[in-house]
Amino acid sequence: LTLSLAASEEELKVKKHTQKKMIIRLQRTYRQYLARQFGRAQRYAVLIEKMIKFKCATVIESLLRSGMAKRRFKVELALRVIKNSRPMLMERALDGKIHKKRVFWYKSKEELD
């Protein structure tokens, strides 16, 4: 009986030792898994941040381009109006004098000045 108890104690020690090794290996493996998951999450976070910055830059650039296009359209429209205006109007606009518009209901010279 004592021999079987001693043998079972030795088996128990060996079993505990192997279980301890297996537990340590399992913990190490799980911690490595968590580290890989954390690294992947960080890479995705950096990638998502880059994508957001790219989208923001694209939107800002498109807004600037649309503003420049609107401004160019207004300038081209003004140039087209100037180009198609009558010669007498162009002469009057470019002569450098200040022209006071006379109102039709004034009759006397004092009222006109």
FENBEL-V565438 format. One record per residue. RES is the residue in one letter. OMEGA is omega as a letter, one per 20 degrees, with the letter a starting at -180 (999 if undefined). NEAR is the number of other ideal C-beta (glycine too) atoms within 8 Angstrom. Layout:
res:RES omega:OMEGA near:NEAR
res:RES omega:OMEGA near:NEAR
This chain:
res:L omega:r near:4
res:T omega:r near:5
res:L omega:r near:6
res:S omega:r near:7
res:L omega:r near:8
res:A omega:r near:8
res:A omega:r near:8
res:S omega:r near:8
res:E omega:r near:8
res:E omega:r near:8
res:E omega:r near:8
res:L omega:r near:8
res:K omega:a near:8
res:V omega:a near:8
res:K omega:r near:8
res:K omega:a near:8
res:H omega:r near:8
res:T omega:r near:8
res:Q omega:r near:8
res:K omega:r near:8
res:K omega:a near:8
res:M omega:r near:8
res:I omega:r near:8
res:I omega:r near:8
res:R omega:r near:8
res:L omega:r near:8
res:Q omega:r near:8
res:R omega:r near:8
res:T omega:a near:8
res:Y omega:r near:8
res:R omega:r near:8
res:Q omega:r near:8
res:Y omega:r near:8
res:L omega:r near:8
res:A omega:r near:8
res:R omega:r near:8
res:Q omega:r near:8
res:F omega:r near:8
res:G omega:r near:8
res:R omega:r near:8
res:A omega:r near:8
res:Q omega:r near:8
res:R omega:r near:8
res:Y omega:r near:8
res:A omega:r near:8
res:V omega:r near:8
res:L omega:r near:8
res:I omega:r near:8
res:E omega:r near:8
res:K omega:r near:8
res:M omega:r near:8
res:I omega:r near:8
res:K omega:r near:8
res:F omega:r near:8
res:K omega:r near:8
res:C omega:r near:8
res:A omega:r near:8
res:T omega:a near:8
res:V omega:r near:8
res:I omega:a near:8
res:E omega:r near:8
res:S omega:r near:8
res:L omega:r near:8
res:L omega:r near:8
res:R omega:r near:8
res:S omega:r near:8
res:G omega:r near:8
res:M omega:r near:8
res:A omega:r near:8
res:K omega:r near:8
res:R omega:r near:8
res:R omega:r near:8
res:F omega:r near:8
res:K omega:a near:8
res:V omega:r near:8
res:E omega:r near:8
res:L omega:r near:8
res:A omega:r near:8
res:L omega:r near:8
res:R omega:r near:8
res:V omega:r near:8
res:I omega:a near:8
res:K omega:a near:6
res:N omega:a near:5
res:S omega:a near:8
res:R omega:a near:5
res:P omega:a near:5
res:M omega:r near:6
res:L omega:r near:8
res:M omega:r near:10
res:E omega:a near:8
res:R omega:a near:8
res:A omega:a near:7
res:L omega:a near:6
res:D omega:r near:6
res:G omega:r near:3
res:K omega:r near:4
res:I omega:a near:3
res:H omega:r near:5
res:K omega:r near:4
res:K omega:a near:4
res:R omega:a near:6
res:V omega:a near:5
res:F omega:a near:4
res:W omega:r near:4
res:Y omega:a near:8
res:K omega:a near:4
res:S omega:a near:6
res:K omega:r near:5
res:E omega:r near:5
res:E omega:a near:7
res:L omega:r near:7
res:D omega:999 near:4
